[in-house]
Amino acid sequence: MAYKYREDLVGKRFLAVSGVTKINVNKVSEWGWKAGVIRAASLKDNKNKELQVLVEYDGVDWQRREWVAVYSRRTFRVFLVERTLVWAPKTHEGKEVKWPALTFMPLAADLTLQADAQPVEFLHDKQLDFLDYTNLLPYQDWDPRQAGADAGLDATILSSLSSEAAEWKTIQDGQRILTTTPSVLGGCRAQVYRSAGATQWYTAVIVGVNEHTGELTVTDDTVLEEHSEDPSLVQMRLLGDGVIESIMKGEVVGVMPRRSRSNLQRVERETTKSPATTGGRKKSSTVRSNGQIAPTEPPPQPAGTQRFTPSTKSAGSSPDRESSEINKKGKKKQR
């Protein structure tokens, strides 16, 4: 069974043909294909014509990344995004083998790809070929014989292929956890793509989740500041050996300090508070160094203290008790 297609775009490979490229429709392999990775998206709705994605191109320094308008005819004639992993036939060093390869689906295109000329991108060497998807089997588990072990293919290449296929599956599982069950991630460490700034990634600890929006509150390791990040709009990777596998098994893996565990639902509570429950106060927000906006909260109260309001009376000062005390004093004076 093939991996279920995930709708979010971040972290996916893409193939694209420039809008200014002259195209011979009968020679799809000569369309001047560009490839790379989508790091961030401007919208969750992939069909919105205003959608833009932040891309890094293969063979180009990451600092030359750019936001591109996917549906702009002047930008792209074709823009395809990774769909799933399959076994695809390949000739390598004169040997007929089958390698794990990515298939793609159109996000935006004003050209139609023929059924027998659909692009696949092989793992390891990222070579493109154009095949009929109906003849390809979905990738499930590593099979060294199909990949060329029996044909005498180099063991180092086979090991690399196996690792890349396993990594792809791990990325899919990790992204599904980040976007569908974020409540289990309190205290987990993550690598977060920095869509604006001088560094490409930063590491952080997940300390909060907004169940309504899917946004995560993370504490940046470098500056110890909190940022709000949406894993469906910016690429994130869960860190730690075996963390994703443990979460998939239902095990608790977070290492959040005891007094901070309540932070996991803090963002959700703050966003659902009304002026009546917050004393009419408006929360302010602070722009963080990565361009995201995170809520600013009032400082916590010291342990063992209680906040009093004009409507709060201390214990034992009810009207009935006060009336009783006055009556007792009056009787003493009469005596």
C-alpha positions in Angstrom: 0.0 0.0 0.0 1.3 3.4 -1.0 1.8 6.2 1.6 -1.3 8.4 1.9 -0.8 11.7 0.1 -0.4 14.6 2.5 -1.9 17.9 1.5 0.6 20.3 3.1 3.4 21.3 0.8 6.3 22.0 3.2 9.2 19.7 3.0 8.2 18.3 -0.4 10.2 18.0 -3.5 9.0 19.8 -6.6 9.6 19.9 -10.4 8.9 23.0 -12.4 9.2 24.3 -15.9 9.8 28.1 -16.3 7.1 30.2 -17.9 9.6 31.6 -20.4 10.8 28.2 -21.6 10.1 27.3 -25.2 8.5 23.9 -25.2 8.2 21.0 -27.6 5.2 19.1 -26.3 6.5 15.9 -27.8 9.8 16.0 -25.9 8.9 16.3 -22.3 12.4 15.3 -21.1 13.7 18.5 -22.8 11.4 21.0 -21.1 14.2 22.4 -18.9 13.0 20.9 -15.6 14.1 22.6 -12.4 13.9 20.7 -9.1 14.2 21.6 -5.4 12.4 21.6 -2.0 9.5 23.6 -0.7 10.4 25.1 2.7 7.4 27.3 3.4 4.0 28.3 2.1 1.9 31.4 2.4 -1.5 29.7 2.6 -2.9 26.3 3.6 -5.3 26.2 0.7 -3.3 24.7 -2.1 -5.9 25.7 -4.7 -5.9 29.4 -3.8 -4.6 31.3 -6.8 -2.7 33.7 -4.5 -0.6 30.8 -3.1 3.2 31.4 -2.9 5.8 29.0 -1.8 9.4 29.5 -0.6 11.7 27.2 -2.6 15.3 26.2 -2.6 16.6 24.9 -5.9 19.0 22.0 -6.3 22.5 23.1 -6.8 21.9 26.7 -5.7 23.0 28.1 -2.4 20.1 28.2 0.0 20.5 32.0 0.5 19.3 32.4 -3.1 15.9 30.9 -2.1 12.9 32.7 -3.3 9.1 33.1 -2.9 7.4 32.1 -6.1 3.8 32.5 -7.2 2.8 29.0 -8.1 -0.2 29.9 -10.3 1.5 32.7 -12.2 1.6 31.8 -15.9 4.6 34.1 -16.2 6.5 32.1 -13.5 5.7 28.5 -14.4 4.2 26.5 -17.2 4.2 23.5 -15.0 4.7 23.1 -11.2 4.5 19.6 -9.8 4.8 18.4 -6.2 6.0 15.1 -4.8 3.2 12.5 -4.3 4.6 9.2 -3.1 7.5 6.7 -3.3 7.5 3.8 -5.8 9.8 1.1 -7.2 10.8 2.3 -10.7 12.9 0.5 -13.4 16.3 2.0 -13.9 19.5 1.2 -15.8 22.5 1.8 -13.6 26.0 0.9 -14.7 24.6 -1.3 -17.5 22.4 -3.2 -15.0 18.6 -3.4 -15.1 17.4 -2.7 -11.5 14.5 -1.1 -9.7 15.1 1.9 -7.4 12.9 3.9 -5.0 11.7 6.9 -6.9 9.3 9.8 -6.2 6.2 10.4 -8.3 4.6 13.8 -8.7 1.2 15.4 -9.2 0.4 18.8 -10.8 -0.2 21.7 -8.5 -0.4 24.2 -11.4 0.0 23.4 -15.1 -1.2 24.8 -18.4 0.3 21.8 -20.2 -0.9 18.2 -20.1 1.6 15.4 -19.4 0.8 12.2 -21.3 0.0 9.2 -19.2 3.0 7.3 -20.4 5.4 10.2 -19.8 4.9 11.1 -16.1 8.1 12.2 -14.3 9.8 10.1 -11.6 12.9 11.2 -9.6 15.1 8.5 -8.4 16.5 8.7 -4.9 20.3 9.0 -4.4 21.2 10.5 -7.9 18.0 12.5 -8.4 17.9 11.5 -12.0 14.6 12.1 -13.9 12.8 9.6 -16.1 9.4 9.6 -17.6 7.2 6.6 -17.2 3.7 5.3 -16.9 2.7 5.4 -13.3 0.2 2.5 -13.7 3.2 0.1 -14.2 4.9 1.1 -10.9 4.6 -0.6 -7.6 4.3 1.4 -4.4 7.4 1.4 -2.1 6.7 -0.4 1.2 9.9 -2.0 2.5 13.5 -2.1 1.4 14.4 -5.0 -1.0 18.1 -5.1 -1.8 17.5 -7.7 -4.5 15.3 -5.4 -6.5 17.7 -2.5 -6.1 20.5 -4.5 -7.6 22.2 -6.6 -4.9 21.9 -9.7 -7.0 23.3 -7.8 -10.0 26.4 -6.9 -8.1 25.6 -3.2 -7.5 28.0 -1.4 -5.2 27.1 -2.1 -1.5 27.7 1.6 -0.6 25.1 2.8 -3.1 22.6 0.2 -1.9 23.2 1.3 1.7 22.7 4.9 0.8 19.5 4.1 -1.1 18.1 2.2 1.8 18.8 5.0 4.2 17.2 7.6 2.0 14.1 5.6 1.5 13.8 5.1 5.3 14.4 8.8 5.9 11.6 9.7 3.4 9.2 7.5 5.3 10.2 9.0 8.6 9.7 12.5 7.3 6.1 11.6 6.2 5.3 10.2 9.6 6.9 13.2 11.4 5.0 15.7 9.3 1.7 13.9 10.0 2.4 14.0 13.8 3.2 17.7 13.6 0.0 18.6 11.7 -2.6 16.1 13.0 -1.6 15.2 16.6 0.5 18.1 17.9 -0.8 17.7 21.5 1.6 14.8 22.1 4.7 16.9 21.3 5.1 18.9 24.6 8.7 18.9 25.5 9.9 17.5 22.2 12.8 19.1 20.3 12.5 20.2 16.8 14.5 21.8 14.0 12.6 24.7 12.5 13.2 26.4 9.1 13.8 30.1 9.4 12.0 31.7 6.5 13.6 35.1 7.2 17.0 35.6 8.7 20.7 34.9 8.3 20.5 31.3 9.3 18.7 28.5 7.5 17.4 26.5 10.6 17.1 26.9 14.3 16.5 24.3 17.0 13.9 24.7 19.7 11.7 22.9 22.3 8.0 22.7 21.7 6.2 24.2 24.8 2.7 25.0 23.6 0.1 24.1 21.0 -3.1 25.8 19.8 -5.5 23.0 19.0 -7.7 25.3 16.9 -5.1 26.7 14.5 -2.4 24.0 14.7 0.3 26.5 15.6 3.1 25.4 17.9 4.8 27.6 20.5 8.5 26.8 20.5 11.4 28.2 22.6 14.4 29.0 20.4 17.6 27.5 21.8 19.8 30.3 20.5 18.0 33.4 22.0 15.7 31.6 24.5 12.7 33.4 23.0 9.3 32.0 22.2 8.1 31.8 18.5 4.7 30.8 17.1 5.2 28.4 14.1 2.6 26.6 12.0 4.1 23.2 10.8 1.8 23.2 7.8 3.2 26.5 6.6 6.9 26.2 7.5 9.1 23.1 7.5 9.8 21.5 10.9 11.6 18.3 11.8 11.3 16.4 15.0 14.7 15.6 16.6 15.9 12.6 18.5 16.7 9.0 17.7 13.5 6.9 17.7 11.2 9.8 18.7 8.9 9.5 15.8 8.7 5.7 16.1 7.9 6.0 19.8 5.2 8.5 19.2 3.7 6.3 16.5 3.5 3.5 19.2 1.7 5.8 21.6 4.6 6.3 23.9 5.2 9.6 25.8 8.5 11.1 24.7 8.3 14.8 25.8 10.8 16.0 28.4 9.1 19.2 29.5 9.9 20.5 33.0 7.2 19.6 35.6 6.1 23.2 36.3 5.9 24.0 32.5 3.6 21.2 31.5 0.6 23.4 31.8 2.2 25.5 29.0 1.1 22.9 26.5 -2.5 24.2 26.4 -1.6 27.8 27.3 -1.9 29.2 23.9 -5.3 27.6 23.4 -6.6 29.0 26.7 -5.3 32.5 26.0 -6.9 32.6 22.6 -10.3 31.5 23.9 -10.4 34.0 26.8 -13.0 36.7 26.5 -12.7 40.3 27.8 -15.1 39.3 30.6 -12.8 36.6 31.9 -9.6 38.7 31.5 -10.9 41.8 33.3 -11.3 43.7 30.0 -7.5 43.6 29.4 -6.2 43.3 25.9 -3.2 41.0 25.3 -0.2 42.7 23.6 2.0 40.9 21.2 5.7 41.1 20.5 7.4 40.6 17.1 10.1 38.1 17.4 13.4 38.0 15.6 12.2 35.4 13.0 9.3 37.6 11.9 6.6 35.6 13.8 4.3 37.1 16.4 3.9 35.4 19.7 1.6 36.3 22.6 2.9 38.1 25.6 1.6 36.8 28.9 1.4 38.4 32.3 4.1 37.2 34.8 3.2 34.2 36.8 2.1 34.7 40.4 4.4 33.4 43.2 3.6 30.0 44.6 1.0 30.0 47.3 -0.3 33.5 46.5 -3.8 34.4 45.4 -4.8 37.4 43.3 -7.6 39.4 44.8 -10.2 41.5 43.0 -12.7 43.9 44.4 -15.4 41.2 44.2 -13.2 38.7 46.2 -13.7 38.5 49.9 -11.4 36.7 52.3 -12.4 33.5 54.0 -14.9 33.9 56.9 -16.0 37.4 55.9 -19.5 36.5 54.6 -22.4 38.9 55.3 -24.1 36.4 57.6 -21.0 36.1 59.8 -20.5 39.8 60.0 -24.1 40.3 61.1 -23.7 37.6 63.8 -20.6 39.4 65.1 -22.4 42.7 65.4 -25.3 41.1 67.3 -22.9 39.6 69.8 -21.2 42.9 70.4 -24.6 44.6 71.0 -25.7 42.1 73.6 -22.4 42.6 75.5 -23.0 46.3 75.7 -26.5 45.9 77.0 -25.2 43.8 79.9 
